[in-house]
């Protein structure tokens, strides 16, 4: 089967690397200019599935992705991969560090390199664009001698840029989680899942009404079934100030009896549930260095 897979492009993003590992066979890989565009394309059936970043170890959730999954689209996570993210400072040939007046990149990438920027290009201003590779492409096309991009080594090759500094993120151990999301949940889960890997489930819980211990009651539902939560995060419902939903990742599959019992208990507390998918983690294999 050949699927159409959308990803946050252009060519040379970390998302492209994630997409190639999540869907390794000969699928049609289609770059989209922004996270919103690729998620809408998957929601409207223009592509079979989309690959987007969802969480970073330095900067936390990619809010745009999380909020889109909650409010804007009806898509399910069917697989995840954690990609080690190493950023480089990219410039056109002949440009030196002291020439750099503007540093462009994805906001998450800029945020992951704050210390480097403060130390080495303190007077440069930052410009945010939709992806790291977009910044690289922009610098290449403008032939700018004053701009640098934060991006991948792959983008340096694609857009013919020099690497002024490598590994510039604030922590060496920098990882981003990417997810494969689709409307064709059952078909794609079957396509990407493997027999013995453990499952995770993502849900969105909205408390029925606010009372002392409301969240505690929800959490107790999982504790009593001995279900391990791997993430819990609150995001505004966007309806009014002080109103939140909780994004919960838990270990187990939605069909596991203990998960079913816990979710039934959550509903009894008056909370509403939105199912975001049960999926497995794909182990990322770093690319071999080309000689
Ligand atoms: O711009 C890219 O290369 C992306 O894939 C996006 C993205 C992100 O949104 O987090 C991915 C990994 C890094 O954390 C920085 C940027």
py3Dmol code that shows the C-alpha trace and the ligand (Angstrom):
import py3Dmol

protein = """\
ATOM      1  CA  UNK A   1       0.000   0.000   0.000  1.00  0.00           C
ATOM      2  CA  UNK A   2       1.309   3.450  -0.868  1.00  0.00           C
ATOM      3  CA  UNK A   3       0.073   6.244   1.396  1.00  0.00           C
ATOM      4  CA  UNK A   4       0.204  10.012   1.029  1.00  0.00           C
ATOM      5  CA  UNK A   5       1.986  11.367   4.073  1.00  0.00           C
ATOM      6  CA  UNK A   6       2.056  15.096   4.794  1.00  0.00           C
ATOM      7  CA  UNK A   7       4.786  16.581   6.976  1.00  0.00           C
ATOM      8  CA  UNK A   8       5.927  19.989   8.203  1.00  0.00           C
ATOM      9  CA  UNK A   9       8.274  21.061   5.433  1.00  0.00           C
ATOM     10  CA  UNK A  10       9.971  22.217   3.345  1.00  0.00           C
ATOM     11  CA  UNK A  11      12.580  19.489   2.800  1.00  0.00           C
ATOM     12  CA  UNK A  12      15.202  19.316   5.544  1.00  0.00           C
ATOM     13  CA  UNK A  13      13.049  19.645   8.693  1.00  0.00           C
ATOM     14  CA  UNK A  14      13.364  17.389  11.706  1.00  0.00           C
ATOM     15  CA  UNK A  15       9.784  16.447  10.934  1.00  0.00           C
ATOM     16  CA  UNK A  16      10.868  15.038   7.580  1.00  0.00           C
ATOM     17  CA  UNK A  17      13.404  12.822   9.355  1.00  0.00           C
ATOM     18  CA  UNK A  18      10.673  11.647  11.721  1.00  0.00           C
ATOM     19  CA  UNK A  19       8.252  11.032   8.831  1.00  0.00           C
ATOM     20  CA  UNK A  20      10.767   8.931   6.914  1.00  0.00           C
ATOM     21  CA  UNK A  21      11.226   6.679   9.918  1.00  0.00           C
ATOM     22  CA  UNK A  22       7.554   6.475  10.804  1.00  0.00           C
ATOM     23  CA  UNK A  23       6.590   5.528   7.229  1.00  0.00           C
ATOM     24  CA  UNK A  24       9.781   4.011   5.811  1.00  0.00           C
ATOM     25  CA  UNK A  25       8.521   2.303   2.680  1.00  0.00           C
ATOM     26  CA  UNK A  26       7.795   3.971  -0.618  1.00  0.00           C
ATOM     27  CA  UNK A  27       5.103   6.411   0.332  1.00  0.00           C
ATOM     28  CA  UNK A  28       4.415   9.764  -1.205  1.00  0.00           C
ATOM     29  CA  UNK A  29       5.919  12.315   1.206  1.00  0.00           C
ATOM     30  CA  UNK A  30       4.366  15.761   0.828  1.00  0.00           C
ATOM     31  CA  UNK A  31       5.801  18.854   2.566  1.00  0.00           C
ATOM     32  CA  UNK A  32       3.368  21.472   3.927  1.00  0.00           C
ATOM     33  CA  UNK A  33       4.346  24.999   4.977  1.00  0.00           C
ATOM     34  CA  UNK A  34       2.983  24.884   8.547  1.00  0.00           C
ATOM     35  CA  UNK A  35       1.730  22.550  11.282  1.00  0.00           C
ATOM     36  CA  UNK A  36      -1.797  23.942  10.808  1.00  0.00           C
ATOM     37  CA  UNK A  37      -1.719  23.295   7.041  1.00  0.00           C
ATOM     38  CA  UNK A  38      -0.576  19.692   7.338  1.00  0.00           C
ATOM     39  CA  UNK A  39      -3.090  18.854  10.079  1.00  0.00           C
ATOM     40  CA  UNK A  40      -5.927  20.362   8.041  1.00  0.00           C
ATOM     41  CA  UNK A  41      -4.763  18.406   4.971  1.00  0.00           C
ATOM     42  CA  UNK A  42      -5.008  15.153   6.964  1.00  0.00           C
ATOM     43  CA  UNK A  43      -8.362  16.160   8.437  1.00  0.00           C
ATOM     44  CA  UNK A  44      -9.789  16.944   5.014  1.00  0.00           C
ATOM     45  CA  UNK A  45      -8.422  13.756   3.436  1.00  0.00           C
ATOM     46  CA  UNK A  46      -5.940  15.493   1.130  1.00  0.00           C
ATOM     47  CA  UNK A  47      -3.304  13.174   2.648  1.00  0.00           C
ATOM     48  CA  UNK A  48      -3.767   9.850   4.445  1.00  0.00           C
ATOM     49  CA  UNK A  49      -1.766  10.903   7.489  1.00  0.00           C
ATOM     50  CA  UNK A  50       0.380  13.737   8.825  1.00  0.00           C
ATOM     51  CA  UNK A  51       3.589  13.885  10.846  1.00  0.00           C
ATOM     52  CA  UNK A  52       3.956  16.759  13.312  1.00  0.00           C
ATOM     53  CA  UNK A  53       6.114  17.595  16.364  1.00  0.00           C
ATOM     54  CA  UNK A  54       4.170  17.381  19.640  1.00  0.00           C
ATOM     55  CA  UNK A  55       6.651  17.777  22.521  1.00  0.00           C
ATOM     56  CA  UNK A  56      10.256  18.789  23.113  1.00  0.00           C
ATOM     57  CA  UNK A  57      12.439  17.931  26.086  1.00  0.00           C
ATOM     58  CA  UNK A  58      13.677  21.531  26.554  1.00  0.00           C
ATOM     59  CA  UNK A  59      10.628  23.562  25.560  1.00  0.00           C
ATOM     60  CA  UNK A  60       7.716  21.261  26.434  1.00  0.00           C
ATOM     61  CA  UNK A  61       4.588  20.829  24.318  1.00  0.00           C
ATOM     62  CA  UNK A  62       4.271  22.183  20.805  1.00  0.00           C
ATOM     63  CA  UNK A  63       1.104  24.054  21.704  1.00  0.00           C
ATOM     64  CA  UNK A  64      -0.068  24.517  18.139  1.00  0.00           C
ATOM     65  CA  UNK A  65      -0.162  20.747  17.596  1.00  0.00           C
ATOM     66  CA  UNK A  66      -1.764  20.001  20.944  1.00  0.00           C
ATOM     67  CA  UNK A  67      -4.437  22.681  20.530  1.00  0.00           C
ATOM     68  CA  UNK A  68      -5.220  21.640  16.958  1.00  0.00           C
ATOM     69  CA  UNK A  69      -5.736  18.031  18.022  1.00  0.00           C
ATOM     70  CA  UNK A  70      -8.054  19.207  20.799  1.00  0.00           C
ATOM     71  CA  UNK A  71     -10.126  21.832  18.996  1.00  0.00           C
ATOM     72  CA  UNK A  72      -9.676  21.999  15.269  1.00  0.00           C
ATOM     73  CA  UNK A  73      -9.409  18.541  13.737  1.00  0.00           C
ATOM     74  CA  UNK A  74     -10.551  14.986  14.376  1.00  0.00           C
ATOM     75  CA  UNK A  75      -7.353  12.979  14.023  1.00  0.00           C
ATOM     76  CA  UNK A  76      -5.902  10.065  15.968  1.00  0.00           C
ATOM     77  CA  UNK A  77      -2.314   9.357  16.945  1.00  0.00           C
ATOM     78  CA  UNK A  78      -1.246   5.970  15.541  1.00  0.00           C
ATOM     79  CA  UNK A  79       2.526   5.984  16.184  1.00  0.00           C
ATOM     80  CA  UNK A  80       5.185   8.141  17.825  1.00  0.00           C
ATOM     81  CA  UNK A  81       8.946   8.539  17.502  1.00  0.00           C
ATOM     82  CA  UNK A  82      11.443  10.478  19.595  1.00  0.00           C
ATOM     83  CA  UNK A  83      14.120  12.169  17.491  1.00  0.00           C
ATOM     84  CA  UNK A  84      17.376  13.545  18.945  1.00  0.00           C
ATOM     85  CA  UNK A  85      17.493  17.191  17.886  1.00  0.00           C
ATOM     86  CA  UNK A  86      20.830  18.859  17.278  1.00  0.00           C
ATOM     87  CA  UNK A  87      20.689  22.388  15.909  1.00  0.00           C
ATOM     88  CA  UNK A  88      23.272  24.166  13.745  1.00  0.00           C
ATOM     89  CA  UNK A  89      23.735  27.823  12.844  1.00  0.00           C
ATOM     90  CA  UNK A  90      23.548  28.043   9.055  1.00  0.00           C
ATOM     91  CA  UNK A  91      24.658  30.931   6.810  1.00  0.00           C
ATOM     92  CA  UNK A  92      25.414  31.636   3.180  1.00  0.00           C
ATOM     93  CA  UNK A  93      29.001  31.015   2.094  1.00  0.00           C
ATOM     94  CA  UNK A  94      31.415  33.748   3.255  1.00  0.00           C
ATOM     95  CA  UNK A  95      29.224  34.993   6.140  1.00  0.00           C
ATOM     96  CA  UNK A  96      30.946  35.104   9.560  1.00  0.00           C
ATOM     97  CA  UNK A  97      29.472  35.167  13.058  1.00  0.00           C
ATOM     98  CA  UNK A  98      30.099  38.933  13.450  1.00  0.00           C
ATOM     99  CA  UNK A  99      28.046  39.590  10.256  1.00  0.00           C
ATOM    100  CA  UNK A 100      24.905  37.997  11.670  1.00  0.00           C
ATOM    101  CA  UNK A 101      22.194  40.547  12.497  1.00  0.00           C
ATOM    102  CA  UNK A 102      19.107  38.324  12.234  1.00  0.00           C
ATOM    103  CA  UNK A 103      18.629  34.703  13.283  1.00  0.00           C
ATOM    104  CA  UNK A 104      15.586  32.999  11.758  1.00  0.00           C
ATOM    105  CA  UNK A 105      14.002  29.678  12.734  1.00  0.00           C
ATOM    106  CA  UNK A 106      11.008  27.858  14.130  1.00  0.00           C
ATOM    107  CA  UNK A 107      10.100  29.413  17.530  1.00  0.00           C
ATOM    108  CA  UNK A 108      10.796  26.113  19.335  1.00  0.00           C
ATOM    109  CA  UNK A 109      14.258  25.921  17.785  1.00  0.00           C
ATOM    110  CA  UNK A 110      15.042  29.530  18.771  1.00  0.00           C
ATOM    111  CA  UNK A 111      13.859  28.787  22.297  1.00  0.00           C
ATOM    112  CA  UNK A 112      16.087  25.687  22.455  1.00  0.00           C
ATOM    113  CA  UNK A 113      19.208  27.758  21.597  1.00  0.00           C
ATOM    114  CA  UNK A 114      18.681  30.824  23.833  1.00  0.00           C
ATOM    115  CA  UNK A 115      22.016  30.561  25.684  1.00  0.00           C
ATOM    116  CA  UNK A 116      24.032  30.200  22.487  1.00  0.00           C
ATOM    117  CA  UNK A 117      22.319  33.216  20.915  1.00  0.00           C
ATOM    118  CA  UNK A 118      22.821  35.362  24.012  1.00  0.00           C
ATOM    119  CA  UNK A 119      26.509  34.463  24.198  1.00  0.00           C
ATOM    120  CA  UNK A 120      27.574  34.479  20.537  1.00  0.00           C
ATOM    121  CA  UNK A 121      25.196  36.806  18.680  1.00  0.00           C
ATOM    122  CA  UNK A 122      23.876  39.008  21.517  1.00  0.00           C
ATOM    123  CA  UNK A 123      22.791  41.882  19.308  1.00  0.00           C
ATOM    124  CA  UNK A 124      21.080  39.777  16.617  1.00  0.00           C
ATOM    125  CA  UNK A 125      17.303  39.912  16.484  1.00  0.00           C
ATOM    126  CA  UNK A 126      15.287  36.740  15.979  1.00  0.00           C
ATOM    127  CA  UNK A 127      12.699  36.097  13.324  1.00  0.00           C
ATOM    128  CA  UNK A 128      10.269  33.227  13.615  1.00  0.00           C
ATOM    129  CA  UNK A 129       9.150  31.173  10.619  1.00  0.00           C
ATOM    130  CA  UNK A 130       7.120  27.965  10.300  1.00  0.00           C
ATOM    131  CA  UNK A 131      10.058  25.518  10.365  1.00  0.00           C
ATOM    132  CA  UNK A 132      13.829  25.310  10.649  1.00  0.00           C
ATOM    133  CA  UNK A 133      14.122  24.302   6.985  1.00  0.00           C
ATOM    134  CA  UNK A 134      11.947  27.263   5.913  1.00  0.00           C
ATOM    135  CA  UNK A 135      14.535  29.540   7.564  1.00  0.00           C
ATOM    136  CA  UNK A 136      17.364  27.765   5.703  1.00  0.00           C
ATOM    137  CA  UNK A 137      15.500  27.990   2.393  1.00  0.00           C
ATOM    138  CA  UNK A 138      14.792  31.699   2.975  1.00  0.00           C
ATOM    139  CA  UNK A 139      18.461  32.499   3.619  1.00  0.00           C
ATOM    140  CA  UNK A 140      19.545  30.572   0.547  1.00  0.00           C
ATOM    141  CA  UNK A 141      16.980  32.302  -1.689  1.00  0.00           C
ATOM    142  CA  UNK A 142      17.614  35.816  -0.368  1.00  0.00           C
ATOM    143  CA  UNK A 143      21.434  35.339  -0.605  1.00  0.00           C
ATOM    144  CA  UNK A 144      21.508  37.348   2.635  1.00  0.00           C
ATOM    145  CA  UNK A 145      24.887  38.187   4.156  1.00  0.00           C
ATOM    146  CA  UNK A 146      23.326  39.286   7.459  1.00  0.00           C
ATOM    147  CA  UNK A 147      21.021  36.404   8.278  1.00  0.00           C
ATOM    148  CA  UNK A 148      21.553  33.005   9.859  1.00  0.00           C
ATOM    149  CA  UNK A 149      19.150  30.100  10.292  1.00  0.00           C
ATOM    150  CA  UNK A 150      18.942  27.581  13.101  1.00  0.00           C
ATOM    151  CA  UNK A 151      18.424  24.253  11.371  1.00  0.00           C
ATOM    152  CA  UNK A 152      19.523  20.746  10.546  1.00  0.00           C
ATOM    153  CA  UNK A 153      22.765  19.535   8.965  1.00  0.00           C
ATOM    154  CA  UNK A 154      20.506  18.082   6.260  1.00  0.00           C
ATOM    155  CA  UNK A 155      19.112  21.574   5.520  1.00  0.00           C
ATOM    156  CA  UNK A 156      22.695  22.895   5.181  1.00  0.00           C
ATOM    157  CA  UNK A 157      23.265  20.306   2.445  1.00  0.00           C
ATOM    158  CA  UNK A 158      19.943  20.881   0.678  1.00  0.00           C
ATOM    159  CA  UNK A 159      20.150  24.698   0.679  1.00  0.00           C
ATOM    160  CA  UNK A 160      23.927  24.873   0.145  1.00  0.00           C
ATOM    161  CA  UNK A 161      24.717  26.693   3.399  1.00  0.00           C
ATOM    162  CA  UNK A 162      27.759  26.743   5.667  1.00  0.00           C
ATOM    163  CA  UNK A 163      27.554  25.457   9.220  1.00  0.00           C
ATOM    164  CA  UNK A 164      28.980  28.248  11.419  1.00  0.00           C
ATOM    165  CA  UNK A 165      28.409  26.338  14.656  1.00  0.00           C
ATOM    166  CA  UNK A 166      27.022  22.890  15.399  1.00  0.00           C
ATOM    167  CA  UNK A 167      25.204  21.468  18.437  1.00  0.00           C
ATOM    168  CA  UNK A 168      24.094  24.905  19.593  1.00  0.00           C
ATOM    169  CA  UNK A 169      21.055  23.838  21.641  1.00  0.00           C
ATOM    170  CA  UNK A 170      21.130  24.688  25.368  1.00  0.00           C
ATOM    171  CA  UNK A 171      21.324  21.040  26.399  1.00  0.00           C
ATOM    172  CA  UNK A 172      23.104  18.285  24.534  1.00  0.00           C
ATOM    173  CA  UNK A 173      20.293  15.929  25.347  1.00  0.00           C
ATOM    174  CA  UNK A 174      17.548  17.553  23.247  1.00  0.00           C
ATOM    175  CA  UNK A 175      14.742  15.334  21.974  1.00  0.00           C
ATOM    176  CA  UNK A 176      11.486  16.014  20.171  1.00  0.00           C
ATOM    177  CA  UNK A 177       8.494  13.670  20.054  1.00  0.00           C
ATOM    178  CA  UNK A 178       6.740  13.436  16.708  1.00  0.00           C
ATOM    179  CA  UNK A 179       3.401  11.761  16.040  1.00  0.00           C
ATOM    180  CA  UNK A 180       1.760  10.210  13.013  1.00  0.00           C
ATOM    181  CA  UNK A 181      -1.887  11.308  13.009  1.00  0.00           C
ATOM    182  CA  UNK A 182      -4.719  10.209  10.752  1.00  0.00           C
ATOM    183  CA  UNK A 183      -8.443   9.880  10.276  1.00  0.00           C
ATOM    184  CA  UNK A 184      -7.915   6.323   8.966  1.00  0.00           C
ATOM    185  CA  UNK A 185      -7.203   5.123  12.460  1.00  0.00           C
ATOM    186  CA  UNK A 186      -7.840   1.387  12.251  1.00  0.00           C
ATOM    187  CA  UNK A 187      -6.186   0.941   8.865  1.00  0.00           C
ATOM    188  CA  UNK A 188      -3.027   2.824   9.778  1.00  0.00           C
ATOM    189  CA  UNK A 189      -2.698   1.383  13.283  1.00  0.00           C
ATOM    190  CA  UNK A 190      -2.691  -2.027  11.709  1.00  0.00           C
ATOM    191  CA  UNK A 191      -0.137  -0.914   9.131  1.00  0.00           C
ATOM    192  CA  UNK A 192       2.370   0.592  11.632  1.00  0.00           C
ATOM    193  CA  UNK A 193       1.986  -1.512  14.773  1.00  0.00           C
ATOM    194  CA  UNK A 194       4.271  -4.374  15.759  1.00  0.00           C
ATOM    195  CA  UNK A 195       3.386  -7.450  17.827  1.00  0.00           C
ATOM    196  CA  UNK A 196       5.286  -7.036  21.087  1.00  0.00           C
ATOM    197  CA  UNK A 197       5.753  -3.315  21.725  1.00  0.00           C
ATOM    198  CA  UNK A 198       3.910  -1.750  24.659  1.00  0.00           C
ATOM    199  CA  UNK A 199       1.004   0.625  23.949  1.00  0.00           C
ATOM    200  CA  UNK A 200       0.295   4.139  25.126  1.00  0.00           C
ATOM    201  CA  UNK A 201      -3.003   5.988  25.011  1.00  0.00           C
ATOM    202  CA  UNK A 202      -3.597   9.745  24.820  1.00  0.00           C
ATOM    203  CA  UNK A 203      -6.826  11.313  26.055  1.00  0.00           C
ATOM    204  CA  UNK A 204      -8.145  14.760  26.748  1.00  0.00           C
ATOM    205  CA  UNK A 205     -10.180  15.155  29.932  1.00  0.00           C
ATOM    206  CA  UNK A 206     -12.466  18.119  30.581  1.00  0.00           C
ATOM    207  CA  UNK A 207     -13.668  18.350  34.166  1.00  0.00           C
ATOM    208  CA  UNK A 208     -17.471  18.371  34.496  1.00  0.00           C
ATOM    209  CA  UNK A 209     -17.535  21.005  37.165  1.00  0.00           C
ATOM    210  CA  UNK A 210     -14.927  22.506  39.369  1.00  0.00           C
ATOM    211  CA  UNK A 211     -15.018  21.314  42.984  1.00  0.00           C
ATOM    212  CA  UNK A 212     -12.288  20.570  45.515  1.00  0.00           C
ATOM    213  CA  UNK A 213     -10.709  17.277  44.491  1.00  0.00           C
ATOM    214  CA  UNK A 214     -12.212  17.113  40.947  1.00  0.00           C
ATOM    215  CA  UNK A 215      -8.851  16.461  39.311  1.00  0.00           C
ATOM    216  CA  UNK A 216      -7.867  14.200  42.179  1.00  0.00           C
ATOM    217  CA  UNK A 217     -10.944  12.050  41.435  1.00  0.00           C
ATOM    218  CA  UNK A 218      -9.886  11.717  37.807  1.00  0.00           C
ATOM    219  CA  UNK A 219      -6.334  10.769  38.774  1.00  0.00           C
ATOM    220  CA  UNK A 220      -7.612   8.316  41.390  1.00  0.00           C
ATOM    221  CA  UNK A 221      -9.430   6.425  38.592  1.00  0.00           C
ATOM    222  CA  UNK A 222      -6.038   5.580  37.075  1.00  0.00           C
ATOM    223  CA  UNK A 223      -4.234   5.018  40.385  1.00  0.00           C
ATOM    224  CA  UNK A 224      -6.832   2.441  41.460  1.00  0.00           C
ATOM    225  CA  UNK A 225      -6.303   0.474  38.263  1.00  0.00           C
ATOM    226  CA  UNK A 226      -2.501   0.824  38.673  1.00  0.00           C
ATOM    227  CA  UNK A 227      -2.224   2.598  35.347  1.00  0.00           C
ATOM    228  CA  UNK A 228       0.961   4.591  34.928  1.00  0.00           C
ATOM    229  CA  UNK A 229       0.483   8.118  33.578  1.00  0.00           C
ATOM    230  CA  UNK A 230       3.434   9.279  31.481  1.00  0.00           C
ATOM    231  CA  UNK A 231       2.255  12.848  30.940  1.00  0.00           C
ATOM    232  CA  UNK A 232      -0.367  15.212  32.272  1.00  0.00           C
ATOM    233  CA  UNK A 233      -0.632  18.753  31.094  1.00  0.00           C
ATOM    234  CA  UNK A 234      -3.283  21.410  31.393  1.00  0.00           C
ATOM    235  CA  UNK A 235      -4.207  23.651  28.453  1.00  0.00           C
ATOM    236  CA  UNK A 236      -6.811  26.389  28.392  1.00  0.00           C
ATOM    237  CA  UNK A 237     -10.180  25.295  26.966  1.00  0.00           C
ATOM    238  CA  UNK A 238     -10.199  28.742  25.293  1.00  0.00           C
ATOM    239  CA  UNK A 239     -13.774  29.276  26.508  1.00  0.00           C
ATOM    240  CA  UNK A 240     -12.967  31.409  29.546  1.00  0.00           C
ATOM    241  CA  UNK A 241     -10.072  32.363  31.761  1.00  0.00           C
ATOM    242  CA  UNK A 242      -9.337  29.658  34.338  1.00  0.00           C
ATOM    243  CA  UNK A 243     -11.004  26.832  32.385  1.00  0.00           C
ATOM    244  CA  UNK A 244      -8.681  23.969  31.449  1.00  0.00           C
ATOM    245  CA  UNK A 245      -8.560  20.552  29.875  1.00  0.00           C
ATOM    246  CA  UNK A 246      -5.999  17.954  30.845  1.00  0.00           C
ATOM    247  CA  UNK A 247      -3.980  16.071  28.264  1.00  0.00           C
ATOM    248  CA  UNK A 248      -3.150  12.690  29.706  1.00  0.00           C
ATOM    249  CA  UNK A 249      -0.827  10.030  28.281  1.00  0.00           C
ATOM    250  CA  UNK A 250      -1.091   6.666  29.961  1.00  0.00           C
ATOM    251  CA  UNK A 251       0.503   3.283  29.582  1.00  0.00           C
ATOM    252  CA  UNK A 252      -1.848   0.750  28.050  1.00  0.00           C
ATOM    253  CA  UNK A 253      -4.270   0.328  25.139  1.00  0.00           C
ATOM    254  CA  UNK A 254      -7.789   1.787  25.067  1.00  0.00           C
ATOM    255  CA  UNK A 255      -9.173  -1.774  24.832  1.00  0.00           C
ATOM    256  CA  UNK A 256      -7.332  -3.012  27.955  1.00  0.00           C
ATOM    257  CA  UNK A 257      -9.954  -3.879  30.608  1.00  0.00           C
ATOM    258  CA  UNK A 258      -8.139  -1.828  33.275  1.00  0.00           C
ATOM    259  CA  UNK A 259      -8.054   1.235  30.970  1.00  0.00           C
ATOM    260  CA  UNK A 260     -11.750   0.746  30.169  1.00  0.00           C
ATOM    261  CA  UNK A 261     -12.603   0.566  33.885  1.00  0.00           C
ATOM    262  CA  UNK A 262     -10.529   3.662  34.674  1.00  0.00           C
ATOM    263  CA  UNK A 263     -12.152   5.649  31.855  1.00  0.00           C
ATOM    264  CA  UNK A 264     -15.640   4.546  32.938  1.00  0.00           C
ATOM    265  CA  UNK A 265     -14.800   5.863  36.405  1.00  0.00           C
ATOM    266  CA  UNK A 266     -13.547   9.164  34.968  1.00  0.00           C
ATOM    267  CA  UNK A 267     -16.879   9.579  33.160  1.00  0.00           C
ATOM    268  CA  UNK A 268     -18.757   8.858  36.402  1.00  0.00           C
ATOM    269  CA  UNK A 269     -17.004  11.828  37.992  1.00  0.00           C
ATOM    270  CA  UNK A 270     -18.827  14.000  35.428  1.00  0.00           C
ATOM    271  CA  UNK A 271     -15.788  14.664  33.255  1.00  0.00           C
ATOM    272  CA  UNK A 272     -15.858  14.324  29.478  1.00  0.00           C
ATOM    273  CA  UNK A 273     -13.284  12.379  27.525  1.00  0.00           C
ATOM    274  CA  UNK A 274     -11.850  12.794  24.061  1.00  0.00           C
ATOM    275  CA  UNK A 275      -9.872   9.835  22.775  1.00  0.00           C
ATOM    276  CA  UNK A 276      -6.716  10.854  20.879  1.00  0.00           C
ATOM    277  CA  UNK A 277      -5.370   7.403  20.050  1.00  0.00           C
ATOM    278  CA  UNK A 278      -3.568   4.268  21.230  1.00  0.00           C
ATOM    279  CA  UNK A 279      -0.142   3.823  19.693  1.00  0.00           C
ATOM    280  CA  UNK A 280       3.365   2.410  20.026  1.00  0.00           C
ATOM    281  CA  UNK A 281       6.768   4.075  20.160  1.00  0.00           C
ATOM    282  CA  UNK A 282       9.037   3.569  17.179  1.00  0.00           C
ATOM    283  CA  UNK A 283      12.737   3.453  18.045  1.00  0.00           C
ATOM    284  CA  UNK A 284      14.579   6.140  16.093  1.00  0.00           C
ATOM    285  CA  UNK A 285      17.598   4.951  14.122  1.00  0.00           C
ATOM    286  CA  UNK A 286      20.143   7.740  13.568  1.00  0.00           C
ATOM    287  CA  UNK A 287      21.196   8.203   9.922  1.00  0.00           C
ATOM    288  CA  UNK A 288      24.642   6.880   9.010  1.00  0.00           C
ATOM    289  CA  UNK A 289      27.112   9.711   8.393  1.00  0.00           C
ATOM    290  CA  UNK A 290      27.790  10.104   4.669  1.00  0.00           C
ATOM    291  CA  UNK A 291      31.502  10.054   3.919  1.00  0.00           C
TER     292      UNK A 291
END
"""
ligand_1 = """\
16
LIG
O 11.313 23.064 12.043
C 11.537 21.841 12.085
O 12.539 21.303 11.602
C 10.590 21.016 12.794
O 10.528 19.863 12.487
C 9.788 21.646 13.893
C 10.426 21.550 15.262
C 9.372 21.780 16.382
O 8.314 22.283 16.132
O 9.646 21.442 17.523
C 10.947 20.197 15.441
C 12.012 19.914 16.216
C 12.686 20.960 16.960
O 12.188 20.838 18.271
C 12.420 22.309 16.419
C 11.435 22.528 15.491
"""
view = py3Dmol.view(width=600, height=400)
view.addModel(protein, "pdb")
view.setStyle({"model": 0}, {"cartoon": {"style": "trace"}})
view.addModel(ligand_1, "xyz")
view.setStyle({"model": 1}, {"stick": {}})
view.zoomTo()
view.show()
